[in-house]
């Protein structure tokens, strides 16, 4: 009963890895913006383009790549036929 076929082809695992790396990069772009003094609020640092726009876009792109990798079907080179052979 050992079947060596994977649920997802190996090529798709490469896309999943690329998507995960992209997502992690997006989260790294989102971090930071804190201040050493709790009484000081630096609006330009916290609400910067990188944290508010770029990082969420990169994270969602990574999620999209992973979703694509999961849903992508493998290419089959063999022709399929709908007729059955009668014996």
N, C-alpha and C positions, 0 to 999 in steps of 0.2 A: 504494500500500500504506500510505498514511498514514491511520491511524485515530486520530481525535481523542478517543476515549474513554479515560478514565483507569482504572487498575486499581482505584482507590479513589475514590469520589465526593468532591467538594469539601467537602461537609458533614462527612465523616469526617475530613478533614484538620484541620478546626477542633477536633474532639474530640482528635485526636492532639496538637495544639499545647497544648490545655488540660492533657492528661495529662502532657506533658513539663514544662510549667511547674510543675504540682503536684509532680512528682518532684524537680525542682530545689529547690523550696521545702523539701521534706522533707530533702534533703541539707544545705541551709543550716541547718535546725533541728538537725541532727545534729552539726555541726562545733563546735569549741571544747572547753573543759574542760581545757585544758592548764594547766600551772603554770609560772611563771617559774623556779622553783628545781626542779631535777630530783630533789632529795632530799625534796621535799614532795609528799604525795599528798592531794588534797582530794576525798574520796569523794562528798560532797554535790554537788559541781560536776560531776563526771564521770558519776555514776550518777543524774542527775536525771530527773524524769518526762519532761521535754522530749526528752532524748536517748535514753532507753531505751524509752519507750512511744509518745509522740506522733510523733516523727520517722519511725520505721519504719512506723507506720500511714499517715502522709501519703505516704511513698514507695510503699507497696503500693497505696494508693488511686490514685496516679498511674499505676502500671503497669496497674492494672485498667481505668482509663479508656482507656489506649492500646490494650489488648487488645480492649475493647468497640468502639473506633473501627475497628480492623482487621476485626473479625468482623461488624460491623453491615452488613446488606444495605440497599441503597437501596429506597425505596418506588416501586413501579411503579403508575401510574394506569391503564394500559391493561389491559383484560381479556385473559386468555390462554385459548386454546381448545385442547383436545387432539385435536379432529377435523381431518382434512385435507380439503381441498376436492378433489373429483374433477373432472377436466376432460374 
